[in-house]
Amino acid sequence: MRKIIYLIAVITATTLTTYAFTTLANFNASVNIEVSGDEYVEVEFKDLPTETQEALLGEFAGYEFKSISQNVETKLLKVVVVKEGEEEKTFIQNEEGKFIEQ
């Protein structure tokens, strides 16, 4: 009788453990990203690749970066900059990599 109870306990433990590991292996974690109406997500300057950082510093020398956003689909940038004594300017990167003022 003890062997039967022991066997049932082992089978139950094995089944539950297998189910738990299978559930964890098939778990798809989703990340919620807040996308604005124009489908740009704000990014930090330090998180951009080094080449992109250098290109932005060269393109906007003398300006202060207010915000940098990246298009969700195309990965092109939208940059808001300001120069002392001037108004904010918004530039959007085109497919060729050039920045066009909005």
N, C-alpha and C positions, 0 to 999 in steps of 0.2 A: 504494500500500500504506500509506503514511504517513497519507493522508487517511482510510482505513478505520479504522486504529487510533485516530486522533484523534477520529473520529466515535463510535466505541465508547466511548472515554473520556468524551466529553462527555455521551453518553446515560446512562452509568452514574453519573456525578457528578450529573446532573440528577435522576435517579431516586432516588438516595440522599438528596439534599438535600430533595426534595419529601416523601419518606417521613419524614424527621426532623422537618420542620416540621409535617406533618400529625399525627404522633404527639404532639408538644408541644401542639398546638392542642386535641387531644381528651383530654388528660390531665386526669383528675378528681382533684384533691387532696382527701384526706379528713383530717379532724382528729379525733384521738381525745380524747374528753372522759371523764374518770372520773366516773361517776355513782354516788352512794351508793345504798343500798337504798331510801331514801325519795324518790329522784329529785330531790334538791336539789344544786345545784352552788355551791360557795363563791365569792363575789364580793368584790372590794375596794370599800370605801366610796367611794374616789376615782373608781371606774369607773362608779358609778351616775349617772343624770341629776341635774342640779342640783335639780330639783323634788323628787325622791325623797330626796336628801340633806337638804334643808331639812325635809321632812316627818318624816324619822327623827329629826333633831335636836330638833324640836318635840315629837314623841311621847315620846321617851326622854330628856328633859332631866334631867340629874343622873346618868344612867347611863353606864357605859363599855361600848362595844361589844366583845364577845368574838369574835363571828363573825356574818357576814351571808351567807345563802345564798338562791339564787333557784331556784324550781321550774322544771324543764326545760320542762314543757308549758304551765303557766299563767302563768309569769313572776311569780308572787306570792312575797313574801319570807318568810324565816324568820330571826328575829333573836334572838341570844343576848346578853343584857346582864347586867351586875352593878352593884350599887350598893355603895359602901363599907359594910362591916358586915353585908351581906345575902348570901344565896345567889344563884347564877346563876338567871336566869329566861329561859324560851324563849317567844317570841311568834311566832305564825303569822298572816300577813295573810290576810283573807278576801276574797271577790270584791268587797265594798263598799269595800275599802281600809283597814278597821279591823284593829287587831292584837289577837288573842285569846291569852291566856296558856295555855300547854300545861300 
